[in-house]
């Protein structure tokens, strides 16, 4: 009886292994990471259904093993499943993705694009949390800390908006703000430490305002920089702003919004 029971278990394991291999092969064939809703109708694609099957049928240990798979699509889907399961060592997975970053084809809504796996993993975990959870979530804090340490600028807009970091992080943020003139770092310091860094912020915002071609970025960033500069400005600030507004007319895309801000500071263009 014992031998028969062991043979039965072995057959089950072999069958399960074959099914898992088949699932992985099917995912790799598509060569795209699909989000939960794709296309005009926002449907659940067959590829995303395969991901759900992977998430439900693979153990944490098996998912960790899949992080070594040669396909970046499989590695990312395995990391997604770990993120969905609130895997406590997700920061180590994120670190590894950053050090060996690959781009994968994604399909989200009506958009098809090619994006870094580190970005997509972070976004997956970030969106899994409610707004009120983000500030105190320990896993997200670890991911955000890594972003600051590694100075991954394409993710700073998320991490610096999630919380007020301990003051020990300020030197890293100062470096990003005042040496690299990173928008998000400047906005963070202006939001939390405006009086402490007032003069440094003024000089940095002036540099950013003068050198940036906002037609290549967005009028909303243009607006935010002017708004923050007005908060820390001095008597010369208004002249600098007016000069820029006359040269770079990108602001006219949202003219009503800009004029309302300028009128509140008695600025005429």
Residue, then its C-alpha position, 0 to 999 in steps of 0.5 A: x500500500x505504501x509503495x502504491x501511495x508513493x507511486x500515486x504521489x509521484x505521478x501527481x507531481x509529474x503531472x503537475x510539473x508537466x502542466x506548469x511547464x506547459x503554462x510557462x511555455x504558453x506565456x513565453x510564446x506571447x512575449x508580452x506582459x498583459x495587464x488585467x484589462x486590455x484593448x478597447x473593451x478592457x477585456x481579460x486577455x488569455x495571457x493575463x488568465x495564464x498569469x492568474x493561473x501561475x499565481x494561484x498554482x505556483x508556491x512562493x518557492x517555485x515563484x522564486x525559482x522562476x526569477x531565474x528564468x531566461x524569459x524576462x516576461x516569466x521573471x516579471x510575472x513571477x515577481x508580480x505573483x510575489x508582489x500580489x502575495x505581499x512577499x516579505x523579500x520583495x525588496x531583494x527581487x526589486x534590487x535584482x531587477x534594477x541591477x539586471x534591468x530588461x525591457x519587456x513588451x507590455x499591453x495595458x489598456x489600449x497601450x502597447x509599449x516597452x518598459x523596464x521590468x523594475x518599473x513594472x514590478x514597482x508599479x504593480x505593488x504600488x497600485x496594489x495599495x490604497x492611498x492611505x496604506x502607502x505611507x506606512x507600508x514596510x515593503x513599499x518603504x524598502x522599495x522607495x529607499x532603494x529608489x533613492x539610494x540608486x537614484x532611479x529618477x524615473x521612479x522618484x515621482x512615486x517614491x517621493x510622493x508616498x511619504x515624508x522620509x526620515x531626515x537621514x535621507x535628506x542628504x540623498x534628496x539634497x544631492x538629487x535636488x541641488x546638484x542634479x536639479x531633479x524636479x521631484x526632489x525639488x518639489x519634495x524639499x519645497x513641500x516639507x522643508x521650504x523655510x530650511x532650504x529657501x535660498x537653495x530652492x530659489x536658485x535651483x528653481x530659477x536654473x530649472x525654469x531658465x534652462x528647461x524647454x517645457x514643450x518637451x515635458x508638460x505644461x503641468x510641470x511648468x506650472x508647478x515650477x513657477x508655483x514653487x518658485x513664487x513661494x520661495x522667490x525674492x524681488x527679482x523672481x517675477x522678472x525672471x518668470x515673466x521673461x521665461x513666459x514670454x519666450x516659452x509659450x507652452x503655458x498657453x495650453x493651460x492659460x486660464x490656470x496660469x493666469x489665475x496663479x500669476x494674478x494672485x502674485x500681481x504678475x502680468x504677461 
